[in-house]
Amino acid sequence: MSLSQTLNRLPFQPGAVLRALSRPVQILLAIAIGLAAAVLVAQMEGERGVPPIASGGDFEVRGVKVDVVAKDADSARYAGWRMAQRQAWRMLWIRTHGGGGAPALSDSQIEAMVSGIEIDFEQAGPTRYVATLGILFDRARTGQLLGVSGNVMRSPPLLVIPVMWDGGSAVSYERTNEWQKAWARYRTGDSAIDYVRVAGSVADPILLNAGQTGRRGRLWWRVLLDQYGAADVVIPIARLDRAYPGGPVTGTFTARYGPDNSLIGSVTLRASNASGIAQMLDEGARRIDELYIRALNDGRLRPDPSLIIEEPVDPDALAIENAADAVVETVDLPTATAATGTTSFAIQFDTPDVGSIGAGESAVRAIPGVRSASTSSLALGGTSVMQVSFDGTVDMLRNGLQARGYNVIVSGTTLRITRRQAPQPQPPSQQ
């Protein structure tokens, strides 16, 4: 039976129903269909996020104020920028050394270290230049004079979900907002926190929304963190309270972390009017970063162990490994000692705090045959990697580690070590 014959057998005819509608109803129906299509298109198009634009590791000095008078506007601006660079160099020296006089450098030497100038505020007249500037110093060229290494201790990668409360509603990556922009332009390269920032495009608004921060299920968090290459999540929250339209704005900034939304700390700032909100949010991001760094140093900011997906242990492989250990201890160890060379090994070890780094390196260096041991990949609160040069085989190194109270798992030239738990004393039995 053809399609036309089937339609003719229906108890009603679709075309007749549409023709029975009055002309105004047909127009309203067409408008409704058009609006629905426009809504669907709007959900797919338009500005969906702000890519992070400040991820470099340059030294940054903000809030440098200059007020210069010269013969013309160009000369005043040039003189103002040079003055700002000299002031920023002195401020950077005091910040890194805690005081003292900065080495006297010429303007050309300072300009060779400057990688950029940011204009926070600027007013230029015929002969006068007034501005508030931010000066960026290249880390590679400036670090040698400052005596600061080019590498900084970093935390494990932490996914950032900024949440802003304004007008009684919360928003994260669902739409572009000023709090997301503040974190996109914040310079994270000089921070001890390894932030994982997203642009808020494609699937980000669906996966990383304000409602996700209130969920506690570890399974979905594991999927998200694996998707973005992070070990845990930090949730910086900004809440804006307006006294009246066009009046002062109070911002409460709260640092939270983890699937449990644990509190780190909070700070309150104030803007005199709506035009100062962007500057207040920038300062709020900087204050929250300080809270996270402080929490990292005192051990409060560490990855949640429940988010770590551990590989299952193969019982057959474990039995083979135990059998190999027995053979090494009884037969292979004496003969291997005589004919070995220097080999490089990677040792993975837990570093819950700063003290565990030196303790782990000292324990490994104390093993006979170890020439050098240094941490090559640091992850405070997680698993770090130590590069070891050892005169011997991997079995000899494993035996030395086991003799010092470590559980050792070997995979090629990589060893995973963990401390053995001391046996708990048993209470005396009562007769």
C-alpha positions in Angstrom: 0.0 0.0 0.0 1.4 3.4 -1.0 1.9 6.3 1.4 -0.9 8.3 -0.1 -3.3 5.4 0.3 -2.3 5.0 3.9 -2.9 8.7 4.6 -6.4 8.5 3.0 -7.4 5.7 5.3 -6.6 7.8 8.4 -9.7 9.0 10.4 -8.4 12.6 10.0 -6.4 14.4 7.3 -3.4 16.4 8.5 -3.8 18.8 5.7 -7.4 19.4 6.5 -6.6 20.1 10.1 -4.1 22.7 9.2 -6.5 24.3 6.6 -9.2 24.4 9.3 -7.1 26.7 11.4 -7.8 30.3 11.1 -5.3 32.6 9.4 -4.2 34.3 12.7 -3.6 30.9 14.4 -1.5 29.8 11.4 0.6 32.9 11.7 1.1 32.4 15.5 2.1 28.8 14.9 4.6 29.8 12.3 6.1 32.4 14.7 6.3 29.9 17.5 8.2 27.4 15.2 10.6 30.2 14.1 11.3 31.2 17.7 12.0 27.6 18.7 14.4 27.2 15.9 16.1 30.5 16.9 16.5 29.2 20.5 18.1 26.0 19.2 20.5 28.0 17.0 21.4 30.4 19.9 22.3 27.4 22.1 24.9 26.3 19.5 26.3 29.7 18.4 27.7 32.8 20.0 30.4 33.5 22.6 30.7 30.4 24.7 33.8 31.2 26.9 37.0 33.0 27.4 40.3 31.1 26.7 43.0 31.5 29.4 45.3 34.2 28.1 47.8 34.6 31.0 49.6 31.3 31.6 53.2 32.4 31.3 55.7 32.2 34.1 56.9 35.8 34.0 57.5 37.8 37.2 54.6 40.4 37.5 54.6 43.6 39.4 51.2 45.4 39.6 50.1 48.8 40.8 53.0 50.9 39.7 51.9 54.5 39.7 53.6 57.2 37.7 53.0 61.0 37.2 55.3 62.6 34.7 55.5 66.0 33.0 57.5 66.5 29.7 57.6 68.7 26.7 54.9 66.7 24.8 52.6 63.8 25.2 54.9 61.2 23.6 57.9 62.2 25.7 55.8 62.1 28.9 54.5 58.6 28.2 58.0 57.3 27.3 59.5 58.8 30.5 56.6 57.4 32.5 57.1 53.9 31.2 60.8 54.1 32.0 60.1 55.3 35.5 57.6 52.5 36.0 60.2 49.9 34.9 62.7 51.3 37.4 60.1 51.3 40.2 59.0 47.8 39.3 62.6 46.4 39.4 63.0 47.8 43.0 59.6 46.4 44.0 60.4 43.0 42.6 63.8 42.8 44.4 62.2 43.7 47.7 59.4 41.1 47.1 61.9 38.3 46.4 64.6 39.2 49.0 62.5 40.8 51.8 64.3 44.1 51.7 67.6 45.7 50.8 68.6 47.8 47.9 68.2 46.4 44.4 71.3 46.4 42.2 71.7 49.6 40.2 70.9 48.8 36.5 70.7 51.1 33.5 67.4 51.7 31.7 68.6 49.6 28.8 69.4 46.6 31.1 66.0 46.8 32.7 64.3 47.1 29.3 66.1 43.9 28.2 64.4 42.0 31.1 60.9 43.5 30.6 58.6 41.2 28.6 55.5 43.4 28.6 53.7 46.4 30.1 50.0 46.2 31.1 48.0 49.5 31.4 45.5 49.3 34.3 44.7 53.1 34.1 46.0 55.8 31.9 45.4 59.6 31.4 47.5 61.5 28.8 47.6 65.3 28.4 49.6 67.6 26.1 52.5 67.6 28.5 51.5 65.2 31.4 51.2 61.4 31.7 49.4 59.8 34.7 49.0 56.0 34.8 48.9 52.8 36.8 50.9 50.1 35.1 51.8 46.4 35.5 55.3 45.4 34.5 56.2 41.8 33.4 59.8 40.6 33.7 61.0 37.6 31.7 61.7 34.8 34.2 64.7 33.4 32.3 66.5 36.7 32.0 65.5 38.1 35.4 65.9 34.9 37.5 69.7 35.0 37.4 70.0 38.5 38.8 67.3 37.7 41.5 68.9 34.4 42.4 65.7 32.6 41.8 65.5 29.3 39.9 63.4 29.2 36.7 61.5 26.2 38.2 59.0 26.6 41.0 57.4 23.9 43.2 54.0 23.2 41.9 51.0 21.3 43.2 49.3 18.5 41.3 47.1 19.7 38.4 43.8 21.1 39.8 40.8 21.8 37.7 39.3 25.3 38.2 35.5 25.7 38.3 34.9 29.4 39.1 31.4 30.1 40.4 29.8 33.6 40.6 26.7 34.5 42.6 25.1 37.6 41.4 21.4 38.6 41.7 20.5 35.4 43.6 21.7 32.9 40.9 24.9 31.0 40.4 26.8 30.7 37.1 30.0 29.0 36.1 30.8 28.1 32.5 27.1 28.1 31.5 27.6 31.6 30.1 30.4 34.1 29.9 30.8 36.1 33.1 33.2 38.5 34.7 34.5 36.0 37.2 35.4 33.5 34.5 37.2 36.4 32.7 39.1 37.3 35.8 40.5 33.8 36.1 41.2 33.6 32.4 43.4 36.7 32.6 45.0 35.9 35.9 48.7 34.9 35.5 49.1 31.5 37.0 52.6 30.8 35.8 54.2 32.3 39.0 51.8 30.4 41.3 52.6 27.3 43.2 49.2 25.9 42.2 49.0 24.1 38.8 45.6 25.3 37.7 43.8 23.6 34.8 41.7 26.3 33.2 39.2 25.6 30.4 37.8 28.0 27.8 34.2 27.3 28.6 33.4 26.2 25.0 32.1 23.0 23.3 31.1 20.6 26.2 32.5 22.7 29.1 29.2 24.5 29.9 27.4 21.1 30.2 30.1 19.3 32.2 31.4 22.1 34.4 28.4 24.0 35.6 27.6 25.5 39.0 25.4 22.5 39.9 28.4 20.1 39.4 30.2 21.6 42.4 27.4 20.4 44.7 27.6 16.8 43.6 29.5 14.3 45.8 29.6 11.2 43.6 33.2 10.1 43.0 32.5 8.1 39.9 31.4 11.1 37.8 34.2 13.3 39.3 36.7 10.7 38.2 35.4 10.8 34.7 35.6 14.7 34.6 39.1 14.9 36.1 40.4 12.3 33.7 38.8 14.2 30.8 40.7 17.4 31.7 43.9 15.8 33.0 43.5 16.9 36.6 44.1 15.2 40.0 41.5 17.2 41.9 39.2 20.3 41.7 39.3 23.8 43.2 36.2 25.9 43.4 36.8 29.7 43.8 33.4 31.4 44.5 32.6 35.1 44.2 29.4 36.5 45.6 28.4 40.1 44.7 26.1 42.1 46.9 25.0 45.5 45.5 23.8 48.2 48.0 21.7 49.8 45.3 21.8 50.2 41.5 25.0 52.1 40.6 26.2 52.1 44.2 28.9 50.2 46.1 29.4 46.5 45.4 30.7 44.1 48.1 32.4 41.0 46.9 32.9 37.9 49.2 35.5 35.5 47.8 35.6 32.0 49.1 38.2 29.3 48.3 36.9 25.8 48.3 38.3 22.5 46.9 37.5 18.9 46.3 34.2 17.0 45.5 33.2 17.6 49.2 33.4 21.4 48.6 35.7 21.8 51.6 36.4 25.3 52.8 39.9 26.8 52.7 39.2 30.5 53.6 37.4 33.6 52.4 38.1 37.3 52.0 35.8 40.4 51.5 36.5 43.3 49.1 34.6 46.4 48.1 34.2 48.4 44.9 32.8 51.9 45.0 30.6 51.4 41.9 29.9 48.9 39.1 32.8 50.2 37.0 35.2 48.8 39.7 33.8 45.3 39.7 36.4 44.0 37.1 39.3 45.3 39.1 37.8 43.9 42.3 37.4 40.5 40.7 41.0 40.5 39.6 42.1 41.2 43.1 39.8 38.5 44.4 41.4 35.9 42.1 44.8 36.9 43.5 43.7 36.7 47.1 42.1 33.3 46.5 45.3 32.1 44.9 47.2 33.1 48.1 44.7 31.1 50.1 45.3 28.0 48.0 49.1 28.4 48.2 48.9 28.8 52.0 46.8 25.7 52.2 49.2 23.8 50.0 52.2 24.7 52.2 50.5 23.6 55.4 49.2 20.4 54.0 45.4 21.2 53.8 45.3 21.2 50.0 46.0 17.7 48.9 44.3 15.4 46.3 41.4 13.3 47.5 42.6 9.6 47.6 39.1 8.5 46.6 39.6 10.1 43.2 42.6 8.0 42.4 41.8 5.0 40.1 44.2 2.3 41.1 45.0 -0.5 38.7 43.9 -4.0 40.0 46.7 -6.3 41.1 47.1 -9.5 39.1 47.5 -12.4 41.6 49.4 -14.5 39.0 51.9 -11.8 38.3 52.3 -11.2 42.1 53.0 -14.9 42.6 55.6 -14.9 39.9 57.2 -11.8 41.4 57.4 -13.4 44.8 59.0 -16.5 43.3 61.6 -14.3 41.6 62.4 -12.5 44.9 63.1 -15.9 46.5 65.5 -16.9 43.7 67.3 -13.5 43.9 67.8 -13.7 47.6 69.1 -17.3 47.6 71.1 -17.6 44.3 71.4 -14.5 42.1 72.3 -11.8 44.6 76.0 -12.9 45.3 76.8 -13.4 41.6 75.1 -10.2 40.4 77.2 -8.1 42.8 80.4 -8.9 41.0 79.3 -8.0 37.4 77.1 -4.9 37.4 77.3 -1.4 36.0 75.8 2.0 36.8 72.1 2.1 35.8 69.5 4.9 36.0 66.2 4.0 37.8 63.0 6.0 38.4 61.5 5.6 41.9 58.0 6.7 42.6 57.3 7.6 46.2 54.6 9.4 48.2 55.3 13.1 49.2 52.4 14.2 51.5 54.5 17.3 52.6 57.8 19.1 52.0 59.6 17.1 54.7 58.9 13.8 53.0 60.9 14.8 49.9 64.2 15.1 51.8 63.5 12.1 53.9 62.9 9.9 50.8 66.0 11.1 49.1 68.1 10.5 52.2 66.8 7.0 52.6 67.6 6.1 49.1 71.1 7.7 49.2 71.9 5.6 52.2 71.6 2.3 50.2 75.1 1.0 49.2 75.7 1.4 45.5 73.6 4.6 45.0 75.6 7.3 43.4 72.9 10.0 43.2 69.3 10.4 44.0 67.3 13.6 43.2 63.6 14.4 42.7 62.9 15.1 39.1 59.0 15.4 39.2 57.5 16.9 42.4 53.8 16.5 43.4 53.2 17.6 46.9 50.3 15.6 48.3 50.7 13.0 45.6 53.3 10.8 44.0 56.7 12.2 43.1 59.4 10.7 40.9 63.1 10.4 41.9 65.9 9.7 39.5 68.5 7.3 40.9 71.9 6.3 39.6 72.8 2.8 41.1 75.8 0.5 40.7 73.9 -2.7 40.4 70.8 -4.5 39.1 67.1 -3.6 39.8 66.9 -6.7 42.0 69.8 -5.4 44.2 68.1 -2.0 44.5 64.8 -3.6 45.4 66.5 -5.6 48.1 68.1 -2.5 49.5 64.8 -0.7 49.6 63.0 -3.6 51.2 65.8 -3.8 53.9 64.9 -0.1 54.8 61.2 -0.8 55.4 59.7 -0.2 52.0 57.2 -2.2 50.0 58.6 -2.3 46.4 56.8 -3.0 43.1 59.1 -3.2 40.0 58.2 -2.5 36.4 61.3 -2.5 34.2 63.5 0.3 35.5 60.7 2.0 37.4 60.1 1.2 41.1 57.1 2.1 43.2 57.9 2.3 46.9 55.6 2.7 49.9 56.4 2.6 53.6 55.4 -0.6 55.5 52.9 -0.1 58.3 54.3 -0.9 61.7 52.5 -3.8 63.4 50.1 -2.6 66.1 50.8 -3.9 69.6 48.2 -6.4 70.8 46.6 -5.9 74.2 47.5 -8.5 76.8 44.9 -11.2 77.1 42.9 -11.4 80.2 42.8 -14.7 82.0 
